[in-house]
Amino acid sequence: MDYGLQALKLVVGLVTLTLTFRMLGKKNLAQLSPFDLVHVIVFGGILDSIFYDDEIGILPFIFTAVVWSLSIYTMDLLAKKFNLFRSVFRGTPDHIIENGKLNMRLFDRSNIEMEELRSILRQKDIFSLREVKDLFLEPDGRFSVIRYAKYRSGKDSSEEDYYNVLLIDEGEVQREVLKYIGKSEEWLMSEMSALGVSDVKDVVYCEWSEEEGFYYRTKDDCIHEKREGYIN
């Protein structure tokens, strides 16, 4: 093994990788798009395969590193200049909840479950879907939430938060949750019937709390068609 050659390759690889990140701008890891991560992972694989091959000299190594770095920079530049390339390379936000209505097409495409979505909202101190006016799934996988105005105002110090549970998830009754809160399926069916719901299979989600009662959305309350524009 030529240790001098290996050391030189290591330095060139480090410099090239650093310059590539510099060209992409000052992003933290959370701001890297899936395309950025693919670039870095593939680049690491290229460096790894060439690094341990003594038959590949320093010039082919530099050529490969430079070409790959320039291709990354070119794609990033195209994404900044043209909407078509931006949507392909960077992605666009998914408007999952729009004015209180769940977009089922985007929700299904996001591969998240309703309880997972509720968990994400709880991490943002939002304990019910009734508070959410608009929700966006950003290209980097993070969620952005706009609350209804009445929930954005500060709470009175004497007002307590309430805990709610998901009783119906995409038409399926959550029997374990009913058991946990000490209610029966018959009670749920009776309450839903009183609310005008004849078939729970039509209910996309239904929350309930002792203090606030029921909050639900049926398939008719959701958005199903593809929306035109930059935001899906």
N, C-alpha and C positions, 0 to 999 in steps of 0.2 A: 504494500500500500504506500502510495506517495503522500506522505503527511503534509508536505508543502502544498500540493495541489488541492488536497481536501480542505486545508485551512483557507486557501484562496477562494475556493468554491463557497465555503461557509460565509466568508465576508461578503462576497458578491451577492449571495442569496439574501443575506440580512439587509444589505443596502437596497437591493431591488424591492424587497417586500416593504421596507420602510418608505421608500419613495412612492410606491403604489398607494399606500395608505394616505400619504401626503397629497397625492393627486386627487384622491377621492374626497378630500376635505376633512375637517376636524369632526369626525363622527365618533360617538361612543358606541359600544357594542349594541345597545338597544336600538340605535338608529340604522344599523346595517340591515339592508334588505336581504331576503333569501338569495338573490342574485349575487350580492357582494360576498356572502358566505361561501357560495359555490365557487366563486373566483378564487378566494383565498385557499379553500380546501384543495381545489385542483392544482393551484400553484404550488402548494406545499407538497402534493404528490409528485409533481414534475421535479421539484428540487430534490426530493428524497431519492427518486429513481436515478437521477443524474449524479447525485452527490457520491454514491457508493460505487459508481462505475468508473474505474481508472482509465478505461479505454476512451472515455469522452473527455476531451481536453477542456481548457478554460474558455476558449473562444466559442465552441458550440454551446457551452453552458451559458455564457453571457448572451449569446444570440437568442436562445430559447427564453431566458428570463426577460429580456428586453421586449421581444415580440409579444409575449403573454401580458406584460405590464401595459404595453401600448394598446393592446386589444381591450383591456379592462378600462383604460382611460378613455378610449374612443367610444365605447358603449356608454360610459357614464356621461360623456359630453353629448351624445345623441339623445340620451334620456332627459337631459336638461333643456335641449333645444326643441324637441319634437314630442307632441303628446302621444303619438303612436308608439314611439320607442319607450316613452316614460311608462306607459301602461304595461308594456311587455317586460321591461327590465326592472321597473320599480314597483309595479302594481298600483292599484287604486283603492281608496277606502271603500268598505262595504257598509252601506247604510242599513243596518240590520233592523233597527226600530226607527220608524219615521212617523213623527207626530203621534206617538203612542201605538202605532200599528206595526206588528211584527212582519217583516218580509220573509216569508217562508222559504223562498228560493235561495236567498242569501244565507239564511239561518242553516238550512240543510247543507249548503255548500261549505260552510265554515267548519263542519264536523264537530260542533260542540253540542253538548246536551243542555237541556233547560236548567237542570240543577247546577251544572258547571257554570252557566251564565249567571245564575243567582249568586253563586259563590264569588264570582268576579265582582259583582255589584256590591256584595257585602264588604269586600276589601276596600271599596270606595265609600263606605258608610252609607250605602243605599240598601235598604232592607226590604224593599218591595218594588216589583216592576211597575206598580201604579205611579211611582215617582218619576219614571223615565219617559221623557218626551222624545229624545233622539239618542241613538247609540250607534257608534261607528266602530268597525273593526279595521284598524289601521294596517297598512301593508307590512309593518314590522311585528304584527301580532298583538299589539296593545289595544286596549279599548278606550274610547273617548265617549263621555256621557254628558248629555244636557238634560238637566232636570226641569220639570215644570216649575214655573215661577213660584207657586205657593209652597213648594218644598225647598226652594233655594233660600228663602228667608230664614233668619235665625229662629231657633225654637225657644219658647219660653223655658226658663230653667226648671219650672215645675212639670213640664211635659216630658213624659218618658217615651223612649223608643219602644216599639212593639215588635214581637217576634212572630213571623208568619211562616207557614209551611206550604209546600207544593203538594196539593191533593190530586191533581190530574196533570199528567205530562203527555202531551201529544195523543190524547184520547185514552190513555191508560190510567186507571185508578191506582193510586199509590197506597195499597192496603197496609203496608208496614207503617206508613206515616199516619194513617187513620188510627191504627192500633196504638201508636205512640201518643196521640192526643186524646185517646179515649173515646173515639167516635166510631160509628159503624158505617158500612157502605150504604145501608138503607137510609141512614141520616143524610149522607151526601147526596144520594139520588133524590131524596125528598126536597132538599134545599135547592138543588140545581133545577128541579122541576118548577119550584116556586119562582125561580129567576127566569123561567121561560126557556130553559134548555131541555129538549126532549131526548137527546141522544148525546151522551158524554163523549162519544167517538168524534163528535164535531168540535170538541173543546181542545184547543192547542195547549193552553195552560190555565190552571186555576189555583190561585193562592187563597189562603184563609188565615185570619188571626182573630183572636178573641175580641180584640178592641175594634178592629176595622171591618171584620166580616170578610166577604168574598170579593176577589178581584180576578176576573177571567177574560179570556179572549177566545172566540170561536174562529173557525176557518174563514167565515164571512168577514171577520174583523181584520183579517191579515191581508198583506199584499202578496200576490202570487206571480205577477207578470214582471218581466225584465224592464227596468227603468233606463231611459236614455240619459246620456251625459257622462261627465268625468267620474262622478261618484256612482257606483253601482247601486 
